[in-house]
Amino acid sequence: MTAVTQTVLESVQQFRLPDVGEGLEEATIVSWRVGVGDRVTHNQVLVEIETAKSLVELPSPFDGVVTELLAAEGETVKVGTPIISVGPEAAPPASQPEPTPSVLVGYGPAGDGGRRRRRRRPTASPAHPGLDGRVRAKPPVRKLARDLGVDLATVPATGPHGTITREDVERAAAPAPVEAPALVGAPEPDVTRIPASGVRKATAAAMVKSAFTAPHVTEFLTVDVTRSVKLVEELRAAPAYAGSKVTMLLLAARALIAAAKEFPDVNASWDDTAGEIVRHERVNLGIAAATPRGLVVPSVKDAGSLTLPQLAAAITELVQTAREGRAAPRDLTGGTITLTNIGVFGVDAGTPILNPGEAAILCLGQVRRTPWEHKGRIALRWTTQLALSFDHRLVDGELGSRVLARVGAILERPKWELMQL
């Protein structure tokens, strides 16, 4: 290796996947914004990643030219793993001109100017990686192999310089002809496997943990919300709510905040390590939001200090940013009590699972016209069913019932109750 080549190698810098959230362990490469050979500048967006909480764009900490993409789109990598290499903007000429193979995405140039010394050219052979010990395949080929369940280490490489091609992967994935009937448990042609995203994996782990560690109890209450329906229409026309989405969810949120302030033991969590009940002085209201990437629960911090118009604006902005994948890690942590709305899907009721660490979650069902006794007569009224799930270690039946009844009373007479808050 020449002194010039050594200098070039030493100037190449690797960007490692950072922890962009609280305790992030891994992330998935969603899309590269640059390619090998592209010039990049400091703070230019290099890649979009998906964490367990949101989509995040990572800026470049370097100036220079991209020499390698070390992770493929769709690949999940651990924090601290190198994902891209950036070299000097202008590489010095080679000491002796000689043919150099083209750069492979994910690997450096071959020959004396490369990152590893090569004693001879590797030949294509079954399950034979390059001389540097790495299986050679471009990121799209690696993604195809993951989707098809193919181990690249077992695939014969037929591409230039021992590179595995798309055709090699497809050939390896093709089922071998069998004469005997298919074995039980063999892959079926009509089954599609979809890799779980970071958000869905995190949600699954959180729900399993919650369901099997906190003793859940759920109570139901059907409420006449005719007055709340009328109030929602009035608020939509008020200037103070311009730009905010005003629905029954807003009034339910205000009612839950009021109940949590009146009964503070429901705004608490269980510290299993210390064996203590942690009562939260502020109500950080979580709003469950369905997104294309899965369910996320951003929270309105200190929601009890907000006026109704401020609460409407905060919920509108929080849900919108969460659905667009732009919610900050701070917004997706620190909730103390949660509200979820399944009524928007035409569902009357459900038994929601607690967010880990919270004592209660309120579920708002569909608002519908129902025959109801009103002033001694049967009339069509707007009603909804509320469901409150709570951790029985923290909330007993009496407290849970009082909280649910308080929420129902506010929604039944919203103007009067809101004036008292």
Beta strands, then each sheet from edge to edge (+ up, - down):
strand 1: 13-16
strand 2: 26-32
strand 3: 39-40
strand 4: 45-50
strand 5: 55-59
strand 6: 64-69
strand 7: 76-78
strand 8: 82-87
strand 9: 136-137
strand 10: 163-164
strand 11: 216-224
strand 12: 268-271
strand 13: 276-279
strand 14: 285-287
strand 15: 289-291
strand 16: 294-296
strand 17: 299-300
strand 18: 337-341
strand 19: 360-364
strand 20: 368-374
strand 21: 377-391
sheet 1: 1+ 8- 6+ 3-
sheet 2: 5+ 4- 2+ 7-
sheet 3: 9+ 10+
sheet 4: 11+ 21- 19+ 18+ 14+ 17-
sheet 5: 11+ 21- 20+
sheet 6: 12+ 13-
sheet 7: 15+ 16-
end
